[in-house]
Amino acid sequence: MQTIGFIGLGVMGKSMARNLLRAGYSLIVYTRTKEKAEDLLAEGAVWKETVKDVAQVADVVMTMVGEPHDVEHIYFGDDGILNDAKRGAYLIDFTTSKPSLAVRIYEAAKEKGMFALDAPVSGGDIGAREGTLSIMVGGDKEAFSACMPLFSHIGKNIVWQGKAGAGQHTKMCNQIAIATNMIGVCEALVYAEKAGLDPERVLQSISQGAASSWSLSNLAPRMLAGDFAPGFYVKHFIKDMGIALAEAETLGLSLPGLKLAKQLYESLAERGEEQSGTQALYKWYKEW
């Protein structure tokens, strides 16, 4: 497991790849826009021109892309990972995607003597940069154990959740919890302002009590500072909520809080904020 192939160098993927490079692994990379990889190449990563080129030489192929259709294409395409990766290779998808797609990848990989894990992450750009992500893993436990040394360089809370697809289902739980929490964070801040309080001082109190959450501690200060740069894109959060609602429907569940959060974020995206970070929901309350 010395040569790591990393496909997808977005806000989080690049930092995850960099942490593996700094840990001493040989890193080969591919992303659709080569310019995004230039700083990693300067640090010692090796560029490959296609997904196929990465898959053919890597001991471990990691993917962190945007949408389920991107995942499907890079794994099942004619020049995709499953057609070209080595027998015995480990395939780790960090993308938040459909549980059913994770199962398909696992089954196809197993037929070819490969080991596939679905391992979506949480923690945003801060967690990716600092190597403190939460990693939720589905797949064979033996493969999970074999990959723990790799996971340990990019995350701190690393939990095997069960069979293939379990990691993605767990990430849906994560996104469901965050969605309504973000509404609460925004409403608490605008309430504080309307009541004539100092919102930053309010945060000192409520971020340490029963209301404490990652979003309250890390994203509320960005809201107050007017910093809406993406640690996690609005457009990707809408995608995740859509997956969660579809999965909930198949399970016979009604999730009204999640439906409301998705509606608010869709309204935000319609106002041109889909490339902003999820903390931009605060603007919906402040500006509209």
BELCORPE-V971337 format. One record per residue. RES is the residue in three letters. OMEGA is omega as a letter, one per 30 degrees, with the letter a starting at -180 (NA if undefined). NEAR is the number of other C-alpha atoms within 8 Angstrom. Layout:
BEGIN
res:RES omega:OMEGA near:NEAR
res:RES omega:OMEGA near:NEAR
END
This chain:
BEGIN
res:MET omega:a near:5
res:GLN omega:a near:6
res:THR omega:a near:12
res:ILE omega:l near:14
res:GLY omega:a near:15
res:PHE omega:a near:15
res:ILE omega:a near:13
res:GLY omega:a near:13
res:LEU omega:l near:15
res:GLY omega:a near:9
res:VAL omega:a near:10
res:MET omega:a near:12
res:GLY omega:a near:12
res:LYS omega:l near:12
res:SER omega:l near:11
res:MET omega:l near:12
res:ALA omega:a near:11
res:ARG omega:l near:9
res:ASN omega:l near:12
res:LEU omega:l near:13
res:LEU omega:a near:12
res:ARG omega:l near:7
res:ALA omega:l near:7
res:GLY omega:l near:6
res:TYR omega:l near:10
res:SER omega:a near:9
res:LEU omega:l near:14
res:ILE omega:a near:14
res:VAL omega:l near:14
res:TYR omega:l near:17
res:THR omega:a near:10
res:ARG omega:l near:5
res:THR omega:a near:6
res:LYS omega:a near:8
res:GLU omega:l near:5
res:LYS omega:a near:9
res:ALA omega:a near:14
res:GLU omega:a near:8
res:ASP omega:l near:7
res:LEU omega:l near:10
res:LEU omega:l near:10
res:ALA omega:l near:7
res:GLU omega:l near:6
res:GLY omega:l near:8
res:ALA omega:a near:12
res:VAL omega:a near:8
res:TRP omega:l near:9
res:LYS omega:a near:10
res:GLU omega:a near:6
res:THR omega:l near:7
res:VAL omega:l near:13
res:LYS omega:a near:11
res:ASP omega:l near:9
res:VAL omega:a near:15
res:ALA omega:a near:14
res:GLN omega:a near:9
res:VAL omega:a near:9
res:ALA omega:l near:14
res:ASP omega:l near:13
res:VAL omega:l near:12
res:VAL omega:l near:15
res:MET omega:a near:12
res:THR omega:l near:12
res:MET omega:a near:13
res:VAL omega:a near:13
res:GLY omega:a near:9
res:GLU omega:l near:11
res:PRO omega:l near:10
res:HIS omega:l near:6
res:ASP omega:l near:9
res:VAL omega:a near:13
res:GLU omega:a near:10
res:HIS omega:a near:9
res:ILE omega:l near:11
res:TYR omega:a near:11
res:PHE omega:l near:11
res:GLY omega:a near:10
res:ASP omega:l near:5
res:ASP omega:a near:10
res:GLY omega:a near:14
res:ILE omega:a near:13
res:LEU omega:l near:10
res:ASN omega:a near:10
res:ASP omega:l near:10
res:ALA omega:a near:12
res:LYS omega:l near:11
res:ARG omega:a near:7
res:GLY omega:l near:8
res:ALA omega:l near:13
res:TYR omega:a near:12
res:LEU omega:a near:11
res:ILE omega:l near:12
res:ASP omega:l near:12
res:PHE omega:a near:12
res:THR omega:l near:13
res:THR omega:a near:12
res:SER omega:a near:13
res:LYS omega:l near:10
res:PRO omega:a near:12
res:SER omega:l near:7
res:LEU omega:l near:11
res:ALA omega:l near:14
res:VAL omega:l near:10
res:ARG omega:l near:8
res:ILE omega:l near:10
res:TYR omega:a near:13
res:GLU omega:l near:8
res:ALA omega:l near:9
res:ALA omega:a near:12
res:LYS omega:l near:10
res:GLU omega:a near:7
res:LYS omega:l near:8
res:GLY omega:l near:9
res:MET omega:a near:13
res:PHE omega:a near:13
res:ALA omega:l near:14
res:LEU omega:l near:17
res:ASP omega:a near:17
res:ALA omega:l near:14
res:PRO omega:a near:15
res:VAL omega:l near:12
res:SER omega:a near:10
res:GLY omega:l near:10
res:GLY omega:a near:10
res:ASP omega:l near:12
res:ILE omega:l near:8
res:GLY omega:l near:12
res:ALA omega:a near:16
res:ARG omega:a near:11
res:GLU omega:l near:7
res:GLY omega:a near:12
res:THR omega:a near:12
res:LEU omega:l near:14
res:SER omega:a near:11
res:ILE omega:a near:14
res:MET omega:a near:17
res:VAL omega:l near:17
res:GLY omega:a near:16
res:GLY omega:a near:15
res:ASP omega:a near:11
res:LYS omega:l near:9
res:GLU omega:l near:6
res:ALA omega:l near:12
res:PHE omega:a near:12
res:SER omega:a near:7
res:ALA omega:a near:7
res:CYS omega:a near:8
res:MET omega:l near:8
res:PRO omega:l near:7
res:LEU omega:l near:8
res:PHE omega:a near:10
res:SER omega:l near:9
res:HIS omega:a near:10
res:ILE omega:a near:14
res:GLY omega:l near:14
res:LYS omega:l near:10
res:ASN omega:a near:8
res:ILE omega:a near:11
res:VAL omega:l near:7
res:TRP omega:a near:10
res:GLN omega:a near:10
res:GLY omega:a near:12
res:LYS omega:a near:9
res:ALA omega:a near:14
res:GLY omega:a near:16
res:ALA omega:l near:15
res:GLY omega:l near:17
res:GLN omega:l near:18
res:HIS omega:l near:9
res:THR omega:l near:10
res:LYS omega:l near:13
res:MET omega:l near:12
res:CYS omega:l near:8
res:ASN omega:a near:9
res:GLN omega:l near:12
res:ILE omega:a near:11
res:ALA omega:a near:8
res:ILE omega:a near:9
res:ALA omega:a near:13
res:THR omega:l near:11
res:ASN omega:l near:9
res:MET omega:l near:11
res:ILE omega:a near:10
res:GLY omega:l near:8
res:VAL omega:a near:11
res:CYS omega:a near:12
res:GLU omega:l near:9
res:ALA omega:a near:8
res:LEU omega:a near:10
res:VAL omega:l near:10
res:TYR omega:l near:8
res:ALA omega:a near:12
res:GLU omega:a near:10
res:LYS omega:l near:7
res:ALA omega:l near:6
res:GLY omega:l near:6
res:LEU omega:l near:9
res:ASP omega:a near:8
res:PRO omega:l near:10
res:GLU omega:l near:8
res:ARG omega:l near:8
res:VAL omega:l near:10
res:LEU omega:l near:10
res:GLN omega:a near:8
res:SER omega:a near:8
res:ILE omega:a near:10
res:SER omega:l near:12
res:GLN omega:a near:8
res:GLY omega:a near:7
res:ALA omega:a near:6
res:ALA omega:a near:7
res:SER omega:l near:10
res:SER omega:l near:7
res:TRP omega:a near:7
res:SER omega:a near:11
res:LEU omega:a near:12
res:SER omega:a near:11
res:ASN omega:a near:8
res:LEU omega:l near:10
res:ALA omega:l near:13
res:PRO omega:l near:10
res:ARG omega:l near:11
res:MET omega:a near:12
res:LEU omega:a near:9
res:ALA omega:a near:6
res:GLY omega:a near:6
res:ASP omega:a near:7
res:PHE omega:l near:11
res:ALA omega:a near:6
res:PRO omega:l near:12
res:GLY omega:l near:11
res:PHE omega:a near:12
res:TYR omega:l near:12
res:VAL omega:a near:16
res:LYS omega:l near:9
res:HIS omega:l near:10
res:PHE omega:l near:11
res:ILE omega:l near:11
res:LYS omega:a near:9
res:ASP omega:l near:12
res:MET omega:l near:14
res:GLY omega:l near:9
res:ILE omega:a near:11
res:ALA omega:l near:11
res:LEU omega:l near:11
res:ALA omega:l near:8
res:GLU omega:l near:8
res:ALA omega:l near:11
res:GLU omega:l near:9
res:THR omega:l near:7
res:LEU omega:l near:6
res:GLY omega:a near:6
res:LEU omega:l near:7
res:SER omega:a near:6
res:LEU omega:a near:8
res:PRO omega:l near:6
res:GLY omega:l near:8
res:LEU omega:l near:12
res:LYS omega:l near:9
res:LEU omega:a near:8
res:ALA omega:l near:11
res:LYS omega:l near:12
res:GLN omega:l near:8
res:LEU omega:a near:10
res:TYR omega:l near:11
res:GLU omega:l near:9
res:SER omega:l near:8
res:LEU omega:l near:13
res:ALA omega:l near:11
res:GLU omega:l near:8
res:ARG omega:l near:6
res:GLY omega:a near:7
res:GLU omega:a near:10
res:GLU omega:l near:11
res:GLN omega:l near:9
res:SER omega:l near:13
res:GLY omega:a near:13
res:THR omega:l near:12
res:GLN omega:l near:12
res:ALA omega:l near:13
res:LEU omega:l near:13
res:TYR omega:a near:9
res:LYS omega:l near:8
res:TRP omega:a near:10
res:TYR omega:a near:10
res:LYS omega:a near:7
res:GLU omega:a near:5
res:TRP omega:NA near:5
END
